Amino acid sequence: MATLRFQALKEASNRSAVKFEETDKKSLIFGSNVFNNKAMKQYLTSDAYKGVQDAVLHGTKIDRKLADYIAMGMKEWALSKGVTHYTHWFQPLTGATAEKHDAFFETSYDGSDPVEKFGGGQLVQQEPDASSFPNGGIRNTFEARGYTAWDPTSPAFIFGTTLCIPTVFISYTGEALDNKIPLLRALSAMDEAATDVCKYFDKNVKKVTATLGWEQEYFLVDKSLANSRPDLMMTGRTLLGHTSAKGQQLDDHYFGSIPTRALTYMRDLEQECMLLGIPVKTRHNEVAPNQFELAPIFEETNLAVDHNCLLMDVMQKVAERHDLKVLFHEKPFKGVNGSGKHNNWSLATDTGVNLLSPSKTPMSNLQFLTFFVNTIKAVNDYEALLRGSIATASNDHRLGANEAPPAIISVFIGEQLTKVLLELEGVTTGKLSPEEKTDLKLNVVGKIPDVLLDNTDRNRTSPFAFTGNKFEFRAVGSSANCSNAMTTLNTIVAKQLKDFKVAVDALIDSKGLKKDEAIFNVLREYIKVSKNILFEGDGYSDAWEKEAAKRGLSNFKTTPQALKARASKQALDLFSEMGIMNHIEVEARYEIELEEYTKKIQIEGRVLGDIAKNHVIPTAIRYQNTLIENVRGLKEIFGKDFEKIAKEQIVLIKEISSHIEGINTKVEEMTEARRKANALTDAHKMADSYCEKVKPYFEIIRDHCDKLELLVDDEIWTLTKYRELLFTK
């Protein structure tokens, strides 16, 4: 097996960057493979075009006749670009995307008269097997029917020779079986609640859109090197491997010169993104060796989520052309930074206003404060649920690892804005005097833009930070679908805005307060009750963990703990009230996420046991035999003095034996712990058992293996080493 490692190293070392040239300016090719407004105007009738626009902007239904016209135009556009197949592209609860390709091709009953056919029926609905995707018990194996239905708010696109139609995925009985449906419902709830609140400040606002700008971190590893590691192939991370002498301690990779192969890959990837209408803008080296990041321009949240899902697929496909492997795992390598996917979230009106960006007028700033404080209050009330939305087996490795936000959810707003909230906390209860109104407008609210000029520092230890004109949810994992986090965030803020309007209207109607007075009074109370969630210090410190406990904040360090909030009474009531998910849908997702956690730890345990017993131990024994032969030779030459001369070799033989015994013992114990866990029938108890009884063996077994890596002759070690994976450019 060592020959595989050295063959992979030879291949990787001899590679040069793949030749690549941009076909045209980004602005000219952007969206060329998207059935966007430009394409629709060209290929659709005016009625069909209006039907799509009404569906996108107002949520109106598209009737079957109109769907036929839209399908006809979409087909002609696709055929003009060499497309041969179409697929409903959806996001089942696997965390990945799914697709089934059908040809634009049909014949008559006798096989004659072949034609390219694609009608409204094929556009609007298809029928994949619902029982074959995670469903949390909603569907039995013998109840296979499920439907994908067209989502006109996310435009169809071409990838390769396939027309991809973004769709939702529902069961035969109507429950959501995907990530998109709850997100669309949450965005609709946010639109309604935020628009109602906006009318306090501007009667012309008719729609509020939640926007998202994700930052995708990832590692690039040579394909041959990645394929030489069974753990990387099977789990996406290295389950063992001694840290490299040089890692990221010199801080020389972050924002450094991008390696040639990586840069060529990025250029190729960006061209594919431009064709697909994904507005990627930023690229750079991240902190760890061979770690990188790309980020787009902000988009409407549903489209941004679709684009991120598509991007992750495109990244892998483009990487194949460059003999590279993309690693999205949150912690693929021990001892260097892992990867996240920061979700930058804001709200924008159809009048062109960012609701989380102050301006020069007190009225606009009062609007900013309203949405700013309500967001903080929402996070304060639902911090455990927000933590649960980003809980996965892989993200557990990253959160709180002194490289990413801690598992404790808190909000960072900066020293200056904290002072503003303290001043607002002192607002008089009830009606305000003319002097207080003037002081608030001129000296508190009016000066917020000036305050923000000095509020430019960032707290990278905060999971949820205000960064000038948006909130940055930094705790989302790099491999995650953004839907979970964005569905939860938009739902809790929509709920909070809804409650806010009820409270303000009550003060206006029953207490006779003016609108501004009522708003100030409600905000004052929200600030008082939301203090616990605000934290400006070091989120990595032990002191914060103790302080957070005093404040009553949750600190769920593992996924099974964190997921409990996903099926709590608070969550069930919230999602039901806001029309996002019914109890069956919420509880099904809880079951699915527990099962996914269990399966991932189960797979990692099996792979680790396999590598430890079939790679590490045989290699160690082989080297040990070499040492034994050496000691025998020394005994023959030096006789009774051999023990003194062979002292170091004998110590090494004993040390290797000790680690081999440790691996064998712990792998057997881990296997037995898995057997006991597998016998449990309750999903949460099984996940807990894998977390508490199985997973702890991983580090113990790894430690023995990593020690052997340092002892055994490098020439016979079979597993590609960290220095080779991280520093082969």
Buried (B, 14 or more C-beta within 10 A) or exposed (E): EBEBBBEBBEBBEEBEBEEBEEEEEBEEBBBBBBBBBEBBEEBBEEEBBEBBBBBBEEEEEBEEEBBBBBBBBBBBBBBEEEBBBBBBBBBBBBBEBBBBBBEBEEEEEEEEEEEBEBBBEBBBBBEBEBBEBBBBEBBEEEBBEBBBBBBBBBBBBBBEEBBBBBBBBBBBEEBBBBBBBBBBBBBBBBBBBBBBBBEBBEEEBBBBBBBBBBBBBBBBBBBBBBBBBBBBEBBBBBBBBBBBEEBBEEEEBBEEEBBEBBBBBBBBBBBBBBBBBBBBEEBEBBBBBBBBBBBBEBBBBBBBBBBBBBBBBBBBEBBEEBBBBBBBBBBBBBBBBBBBBBBBBBBBBBEEBBBBBBBEEBBBBBBBBBBBBBBBBBBBBBBBBBBBBBBBBBBBBBBBBEBBBBBBBBBBBBEBBBEBBEBBBEBEEEBBEEEBBEBBBEEBBBBBBEBBEEBEEBBBBBBBBBBBBBBBBBBBBBBBBBBBBBBBBBBBBBBBBBBBBEBBBEBBEEEEBEBBBBBBBBBBBBBEEBBBBBBBBEBBEEEBBEBBEEBEBBBBBBBBBBBBBBBBEEBBEBBBEBBBBBEBBBBBBBBBBBBBBBEBBBEBBBBBBBBBBEBBBBBBBBBBEBBBEBBEEBBEEEEEEBEEEBEEBBEBBEBBEEBBEBBBEBBEBBBEBBEEBEEBEEBBEBBBBBBEBBBEBBEBBBBBBBBBBEBBEEEBBBBBBBBBBBBBB
